[in-house]
Amino acid sequence: MKLITKVVKGNHSAAIYYNNRFAEYVVRFCTNGIHGVSADYFTDSKEDAVETAEHQINYLKEKDHVQSR
């Protein structure tokens, strides 16, 4: 798989890969460097992969901020 881009905020990250074999994009989410395998997201759209990664990482970062109050 080829790494397309990464989204990182605080201790949360999402790496977006393209898998030639299945002609799909894979978003892998990590928190504190630990890959959340069950959270992987698969799509045939690069735009969908990037938007999903950004949305989820922003959500997780905001959730951390609310919990730390």
C-alpha positions in Angstrom: 0.0 0.0 0.0 1.1 3.5 -0.8 0.9 6.3 1.8 -1.1 9.2 0.5 -1.2 11.6 3.4 -1.5 11.8 7.2 -3.7 13.8 9.5 -2.3 14.4 13.0 -3.8 16.4 15.9 -2.3 15.8 19.4 -2.1 12.1 20.2 -4.5 11.1 17.4 -3.5 10.4 13.8 -5.0 9.0 10.6 -2.9 7.6 7.8 -4.5 7.3 4.4 -3.2 4.6 2.0 -4.1 3.5 -1.5 -4.3 -0.3 -2.0 -3.7 -1.1 -5.7 -4.7 -4.7 -5.2 -8.3 -3.8 -4.2 -8.4 -0.3 -5.8 -9.4 1.3 -2.5 -8.3 3.8 0.0 -7.7 2.7 3.6 -7.7 5.1 6.5 -5.9 3.7 9.6 -6.5 5.5 12.9 -4.1 5.6 15.8 -4.2 7.0 19.3 -1.0 7.3 21.2 0.7 5.4 18.4 -1.5 2.4 18.8 -3.4 1.3 15.7 -7.1 0.9 16.2 -7.6 -2.0 13.8 -11.4 -2.1 14.2 -11.5 1.6 13.3 -10.0 1.1 9.8 -12.1 2.7 7.1 -12.2 1.6 3.4 -13.5 3.5 0.4 -13.0 3.8 -3.3 -13.0 7.6 -3.1 -9.8 9.6 -2.2 -11.9 12.6 -1.3 -14.1 10.5 1.1 -11.0 9.0 2.7 -9.4 12.4 3.4 -12.7 14.0 4.6 -13.4 11.0 6.9 -9.9 11.1 8.4 -10.0 14.9 9.0 -13.5 14.7 10.5 -12.7 11.8 12.8 -9.4 13.3 14.0 -11.0 16.7 14.7 -13.8 14.9 16.6 -11.4 12.9 18.7 -9.3 16.0 19.5 -12.4 18.0 20.5 -13.6 15.0 22.7 -10.2 15.1 24.5 -10.6 18.8 25.1 -14.1 18.4 26.6 -13.0 15.5 28.8 -10.0 17.5 30.2 -12.2 20.3 31.5 
